[in-house]
Amino acid sequence: MNKNSKIYVAGHRGLVGSAIVRRLEEKGFDKLITRSHSELDLTDQASVNFFFDEEKPEYVFLAAAKVGGIMANSTYPADFIYQNLMIAANVIHASYHNGVAKLLNLGSSCIYPKLAPQPLNEEFLLSSALEPTNEAYAIAKIAAIKLCRYYNEQFSTNFMSVMPTNLYGHNDNFNLETSHVLPALIRKMHLGKCLLEGKWEALRVDLNKRPIEGVDGSNSEKQILSILAKYGITVVYPGEKPTFADSVPHVSITLWGTGTPRREFLHADDLADACVYIMQKYNVNEIGEFLNIGIGDDLTIRELSNMVGEAVGYKGKIVWDDRKPDGTPQKLLDITKLDALSWKAGISLKDGIENSYKWYLN
């Protein structure tokens, strides 16, 4: 891959895709090909084939996907498996058909069994049952890994797969209906902070940028408090009148589960750096069927919530609803193979969360 190569980044507006575009541009690659969802529906095989026939990309970063947290995965499993299967099948097949020199398929650490030994080694794939709450998404991502493997075996393609740990950063999804844990924590604590400090206008600005189930800053105080309560952000005002002008409120944020599951987090900019590094320096015969990308360290969701609260400045209460699912107890990646490639992440979790909150506010 050189500076004059035609490079297609699928999913360039998402968390991962946008980070890959930024990294490629920083390194001087100027022949980048991108399409928004409205311009190219990757679940439509005919449209994907026409796009590849016309553009003839030489390298492909497959970062497009339908993603979400426990709530979204549990509510829309058919959407998650169908859309992700179609995206992977269409892009990988079109890449083969059009002679793409190298493809990098991005997956997720949720491909591993729920109760696999820790840390998660690449060899543990398909060794036991998956976590039920994200099984549909995981199956689609496993299928993408196998598509790359079997195209390589049958057609001698150079299609690689990498499995990053939990990601966060610029262009993250802060929609409380579908977001992952870290961006959801950032937004919930920001909204809780606004309530605690009586910053009603700031709260309305937030809702105007990112409405929750159609509720935005133009709705009444009562309607806004009701939708926030639905997502676990509740407020109680001392006195008879529950309004911002009355007195200092008591705010609590309810989070799913016990807070004990352990998770590993990688900034999307670090992942982008790793992806570009691998595409430039390695081939599939050197990395194997797929490669874990992480930092090799994790923390509990309870510890994460405290870290986010400190970065945001939220001083209210946190309540844990243990009637809700925890998900997989631990998802720490074994990065032995990655270490052998001489790549390391450079952004600490503390700095990354602070940076992400600043981006969110702006």
Secondary structure, DSSP 8 states (H G I E B T S, - for coil): --TT--EEEETTTSHHHHHHHHHHHHTT---EE---TTT--TT-HHHHHHHHHHH--SEEEE-------HHHHHH-HHHHHHHHHHHHHHHHHHHHHTT-SEEEEE--GGGS-TT--SSB-GGGTTSS---GGGHHHHHHHHHHHHHHHHHHHHH---EEEEEE-EEE-TT----TTT--HHHHHHHHHHHHHHHHTT-HHHHHHHHHHS-BTTB-TTS-HHHHHHHHHHTTEEEE-SSS--STTTS--EEEEEEES-S--EE-EEEHHHHHHHHHHHHHH--HHHH-S-EEES-S--EEHHHHHHHHHHHHT--SEEEEETTS---SSEE-B--HHHHTTT------HHHHHHHHHHHHH-
